[in-house]
Amino acid sequence: MEGGKQVAEWSAYALSDVFHSDCPARTVLDHVTSRWGVWVLMALREKDLRFYELRERIEGVSEKMLSQTLRTLVRDGLLWRAVEPSTPPRVTYGLTPLGRGTSDPLASMFGWIREHAVDILATQDEFDRNSRA
């Protein structure tokens, strides 16, 4: 698809319903909020990291899922990828300006959750008690 045509089609969705499955913004949101996408964006907020550093920082992610997530976020323009020719190759990832714009609101959300964690846990406990009754 030509760049101009793609931009025109994307713009057509600006006032559209983002709940439609064919909305491009929905696809990117799915990538950002995927199980590992959020964690990758948050991990790269502090500094650029190599692949193995990301894998160690994000507990529970497999190499396969991390690779897929990184590839998707690079394709979306949220991350950059640099390969240093060495044996083995050194691959480093970082946030692009678009990625920084996405990770900032995520960091705010994480801060809010951290600030309200005690209330959330108490509400969950109360719900669980009432569900058993």
LINFEN-V517532 format. One record per backbone hydrogen bond with DSSP energy under -1.0 kcal/mol. NH is the residue of the N-H (numbers start at 0). CO is the residue of the C=O. Records with the same first field share a line. If there is no record, write none. Layout:
NH=CO / CO
This chain:
5=1
6=2
7=3
8=4
9=5
10=6
11=7
12=9
13=10
15=12
19=16
22=19
26=22
27=23
28=24
29=25
30=26
31=27
32=28
37=33
39=35
40=36
41=37
42=38
43=39
44=41
48=92
50=90
53=49
54=50
55=51
56=52
57=53
58=56
60=57
65=61
66=62
67=63
68=64
69=65
70=66
71=67
72=68
73=69
74=70
75=71
76=73
77=72
78=72
79=93
81=91
83=89
89=83
91=81
92=48
93=79
95=77
99=95
100=96
101=97
102=98
103=99
105=101
106=102
107=103
108=104
109=105
110=106
111=107
112=108
113=109
114=110
115=111
119=115
120=116
121=117
122=118
123=119
124=120
125=121
126=122
127=123
128=124
129=125
130=126
131=127
